[in-house]
Amino acid sequence: MTAPARRSFPLFVLASILSFGVDVGLFCLLRAALEGLPARLLVSITGARAVSCVFNYLCNRHLVFRAARGGGAFESRSFRRYLELVLAVWTLAYLGTKLGVALLPEGLDTDRNVTLVKVSVDLILFLLSYGVQKLVIFRAPSPGGIGAPPQAARSPAQEISRPGRRD
């Protein structure tokens, strides 16, 4: 594990634990508050995930990956990519939780077991999310590579006067 990864992964875990607490806490509150609503699982997961994803983005951008290269609290490119990841994770969380609940034997689909299914699915998605955020969303741009700011064009006069130039 590289030195930056040794620093970023524990912070990622901490930010994720805090976000997880926000997500599961809101999920349980919403699920209880929406008793009897046919789409209660969907609404509970969506509401909890919306709040926790904004919290998590801000923690990851500014504390974990220290990617605040301008743009204030939210930087459009990384936030758009982060929202794409959130949408993918949300979809997989919903489908995985729905499948897990459907596989529970009759009578075992209690609130506690539904929450355990959700937590199990989320733990798998957590590991996948770290890799995507580190390698794609918040990676430092390489000089001249994808994501790097464009180099200023040099005029022909600057090219001619460049030291060490050999014609």
KOLRONU-843580 format. One line per field, with one value per residue (C-alpha): x negated, y negated, z negated; residue in one letter; residue number from 1; chain. Coordinates in nm, 2 decimals. Example, Ala and Ser with C-alpha at 12.3 -4.5 7.8 and 13.67 -1.06 7.14 Angstrom:
residues 2
u <- (-1.23, -1.37)
v <- (0.45, 0.11)
w <- (-0.78, -0.71)
res <- (a, s)
n <- (1, 2)
chain <- (A, A)
***
This chain:
residues 167
u <- (0.00, -0.15, -0.20, 0.10, 0.32, 0.21, 0.33, 0.64, 0.79, 0.83, 0.99, 1.21, 1.32, 1.39, 1.59, 1.77, 1.86, 2.00, 2.19, 2.31, 2.44, 2.63, 2.76, 2.87, 3.01, 3.22, 3.32, 3.46, 3.63, 3.79, 3.89, 4.07, 4.23, 4.36, 4.53, 4.80, 4.66, 4.62, 4.29, 4.15, 3.83, 3.76, 3.84, 3.64, 3.33, 3.35, 3.40, 3.13, 2.89, 2.95, 2.85, 2.56, 2.41, 2.38, 2.22, 1.98, 1.88, 1.78, 1.58, 1.41, 1.33, 1.20, 1.06, 0.99, 0.85, 0.78, 0.90, 1.01, 0.85, 1.09, 1.46, 1.56, 1.73, 1.85, 1.64, 1.86, 1.66, 1.59, 1.94, 2.09, 1.88, 1.96, 2.33, 2.29, 2.12, 2.40, 2.66, 2.49, 2.44, 2.80, 2.93, 2.72, 2.81, 3.18, 3.18, 2.94, 3.16, 3.48, 3.33, 3.20, 3.53, 3.71, 3.48, 3.57, 3.80, 4.16, 4.18, 3.81, 3.86, 3.86, 3.72, 3.40, 3.34, 3.42, 3.17, 2.91, 2.96, 2.92, 2.60, 2.45, 2.52, 2.37, 2.05, 1.98, 2.05, 1.83, 1.51, 1.60, 1.67, 1.33, 1.15, 1.37, 1.33, 0.96, 0.88, 1.15, 1.33, 1.07, 0.75, 0.49, 0.45, 0.13, -0.08, 0.05, 0.28, 0.66, 0.79, 0.49, 0.55, 0.46, 0.11, 0.08, 0.00, -0.35, -0.41, -0.66, -0.89, -0.88, -0.96, -1.26, -1.40, -1.36, -1.69, -1.84, -1.64, -1.83, -1.72)
v <- (0.00, -0.34, -0.62, -0.82, -0.51, -0.45, -0.80, -0.81, -0.46, -0.51, -0.85, -0.70, -0.44, -0.71, -0.92, -0.61, -0.50, -0.85, -0.84, -0.49, -0.61, -0.89, -0.65, -0.36, -0.60, -0.79, -0.46, -0.33, -0.65, -0.68, -0.31, -0.35, -0.68, -0.54, -0.23, -0.11, -0.29, -0.04, -0.20, -0.24, -0.05, -0.25, -0.59, -0.50, -0.40, -0.70, -0.96, -0.82, -0.78, -1.14, -1.30, -1.06, -1.10, -1.48, -1.44, -1.17, -1.37, -1.67, -1.45, -1.26, -1.57, -1.79, -1.54, -1.20, -1.27, -1.64, -1.71, -2.07, -2.21, -2.50, -2.53, -2.58, -2.30, -2.13, -2.09, -2.02, -1.74, -1.54, -1.60, -1.48, -1.16, -1.11, -1.14, -0.88, -0.65, -0.72, -0.63, -0.30, -0.22, -0.32, -0.10, 0.19, 0.13, 0.12, 0.43, 0.62, 0.54, 0.62, 0.95, 1.03, 0.96, 1.17, 1.46, 1.44, 1.72, 1.62, 1.47, 1.37, 1.04, 0.84, 0.49, 0.62, 0.87, 0.63, 0.39, 0.67, 0.75, 0.38, 0.35, 0.66, 0.53, 0.19, 0.34, 0.50, 0.18, -0.01, 0.16, 0.11, -0.26, -0.32, -0.20, -0.40, -0.72, -0.68, -0.58, -0.78, -1.05, -1.22, -1.11, -1.38, -1.48, -1.36, -1.62, -1.63, -1.33, -1.30, -1.54, -1.77, -2.13, -2.22, -2.35, -2.70, -2.71, -2.83, -3.08, -3.00, -3.27, -3.10, -2.77, -2.92, -3.09, -2.78, -2.70, -2.37, -2.34, -2.17, -2.21)
w <- (0.00, 0.10, -0.16, -0.03, -0.04, -0.40, -0.49, -0.28, -0.35, -0.73, -0.67, -0.40, -0.65, -0.92, -0.67, -0.55, -0.91, -0.98, -0.65, -0.72, -1.05, -0.88, -0.62, -0.84, -1.11, -0.85, -0.69, -1.01, -1.10, -0.75, -0.74, -1.08, -0.98, -0.65, -0.79, -0.55, -0.25, 0.04, 0.16, -0.19, -0.12, 0.19, 0.02, -0.29, -0.10, 0.14, -0.14, -0.36, -0.07, 0.06, -0.27, -0.34, 0.01, -0.02, -0.36, -0.23, 0.09, -0.12, -0.36, -0.08, 0.13, -0.14, -0.41, -0.26, 0.09, 0.04, 0.39, 0.33, 0.64, 0.66, 0.72, 0.35, 0.16, 0.47, 0.79, 1.09, 1.25, 0.94, 0.81, 1.13, 1.13, 0.76, 0.84, 1.11, 0.86, 0.61, 0.86, 0.94, 0.57, 0.49, 0.77, 0.65, 0.29, 0.37, 0.59, 0.36, 0.05, 0.24, 0.35, 0.00, -0.16, 0.10, 0.01, -0.36, -0.47, -0.55, -0.89, -0.90, -0.71, -1.04, -1.06, -1.21, -0.94, -0.66, -0.81, -0.83, -0.47, -0.38, -0.59, -0.42, -0.07, -0.17, -0.30, 0.03, 0.22, -0.02, 0.09, 0.46, 0.39, 0.24, 0.55, 0.78, 0.58, 0.54, 0.90, 1.09, 0.90, 0.68, 0.85, 0.89, 1.25, 1.41, 1.60, 1.95, 1.89, 1.87, 1.62, 1.63, 1.71, 2.07, 2.13, 2.26, 2.63, 2.71, 2.98, 3.26, 3.10, 2.77, 2.93, 3.11, 2.80, 2.57, 2.41, 2.50, 2.83, 3.11, 3.47)
res <- (m, t, a, p, a, r, r, s, f, p, l, f, v, l, a, s, i, l, s, f, g, v, d, v, g, l, f, c, l, l, r, a, a, l, e, g, l, p, a, r, l, l, v, s, i, t, g, a, r, a, v, s, c, v, f, n, y, l, c, n, r, h, l, v, f, r, a, a, r, g, g, g, a, f, e, s, r, s, f, r, r, y, l, e, l, v, l, a, v, w, t, l, a, y, l, g, t, k, l, g, v, a, l, l, p, e, g, l, d, t, d, r, n, v, t, l, v, k, v, s, v, d, l, i, l, f, l, l, s, y, g, v, q, k, l, v, i, f, r, a, p, s, p, g, g, i, g, a, p, p, q, a, a, r, s, p, a, q, e, i, s, r, p, g, r, r, d)
n <- (1, 2, 3, 4, 5, 6, 7, 8, 9, 10, 11, 12, 13, 14, 15, 16, 17, 18, 19, 20, 21, 22, 23, 24, 25, 26, 27, 28, 29, 30, 31, 32, 33, 34, 35, 36, 37, 38, 39, 40, 41, 42, 43, 44, 45, 46, 47, 48, 49, 50, 51, 52, 53, 54, 55, 56, 57, 58, 59, 60, 61, 62, 63, 64, 65, 66, 67, 68, 69, 70, 71, 72, 73, 74, 75, 76, 77, 78, 79, 80, 81, 82, 83, 84, 85, 86, 87, 88, 89, 90, 91, 92, 93, 94, 95, 96, 97, 98, 99, 100, 101, 102, 103, 104, 105, 106, 107, 108, 109, 110, 111, 112, 113, 114, 115, 116, 117, 118, 119, 120, 121, 122, 123, 124, 125, 126, 127, 128, 129, 130, 131, 132, 133, 134, 135, 136, 137, 138, 139, 140, 141, 142, 143, 144, 145, 146, 147, 148, 149, 150, 151, 152, 153, 154, 155, 156, 157, 158, 159, 160, 161, 162, 163, 164, 165, 166, 167)
chain <- (A, A, A, A, A, A, A, A, A, A, A, A, A, A, A, A, A, A, A, A, A, A, A, A, A, A, A, A, A, A, A, A, A, A, A, A, A, A, A, A, A, A, A, A, A, A, A, A, A, A, A, A, A, A, A, A, A, A, A, A, A, A, A, A, A, A, A, A, A, A, A, A, A, A, A, A, A, A, A, A, A, A, A, A, A, A, A, A, A, A, A, A, A, A, A, A, A, A, A, A, A, A, A, A, A, A, A, A, A, A, A, A, A, A, A, A, A, A, A, A, A, A, A, A, A, A, A, A, A, A, A, A, A, A, A, A, A, A, A, A, A, A, A, A, A, A, A, A, A, A, A, A, A, A, A, A, A, A, A, A, A, A, A, A, A, A, A)
***
